[in-house]
Amino acid sequence: MTDKTDVVWLTVPEVCERLGLTPGKVHRLVEDRALLGTKIEGIFRIPEVFLDGGEPLKDLRGTVVVLLDGGFTDDDATRWLLERNDALAVAPIDALRGGRKSEVRRLAQTLAL
């Protein structure tokens, strides 16, 4: 189970190394919403749980789009994905990783601001 305090935060260079991509391509993944991150102490970081081996987590992008379309900021969406949700009994990112994409997205749609 993801606990926000236990999240491993990766810098763009670290993500580049994990995915075998250039910084420009990692930034493109962020722009395309395939990845999401936030600034921590002035440095943009991406939660490691948003990666699945050598690529972004497949079901992350669609969920991020639902959250952003609902009025969430990037920081709000990142926080929501990482924090335990009582309706899911786990953090939404853990539910996504467990194959519960539809359930997570339905919940995200109900949270439109």
URRA-V668240 format. One record per residue. PHI is phi in radians with two decimals (NA if undefined). Layout:
BEGIN
PHI
PHI
END
This chain:
BEGIN
NA
-1.39
-2.04
-0.88
-1.25
-1.72
-1.18
-1.58
-1.77
-1.86
-1.38
-1.01
-1.03
-1.18
-1.14
-0.98
-1.12
-1.13
-1.69
1.19
-2.13
-1.40
-0.98
-1.06
-1.26
-1.16
-1.10
-1.14
-1.06
-1.19
-1.06
-1.45
1.23
-1.30
-2.33
-2.49
-2.72
-2.67
-1.48
-2.20
0.93
1.42
-2.04
-1.22
-2.35
-2.11
-1.11
-1.02
-1.18
-1.44
-1.84
-2.25
1.14
-1.70
-2.69
-1.11
-1.01
-0.94
-1.56
-1.21
-0.97
-1.05
-1.19
-1.08
-1.06
-1.04
-1.12
-1.18
-1.12
-1.47
1.83
-1.26
-1.48
-0.99
-1.13
-1.08
-1.13
-1.05
-1.05
-1.07
-1.12
-1.62
-1.55
-1.03
-2.08
-1.07
-1.13
-1.73
1.20
-2.63
-1.22
-0.92
-1.13
-1.20
-1.12
-1.05
-1.13
-1.61
1.50
-1.78
-0.95
-1.06
-1.10
-1.12
-1.19
-1.07
-1.11
-1.04
-1.13
-1.29
-1.68
-0.89
-1.43
END
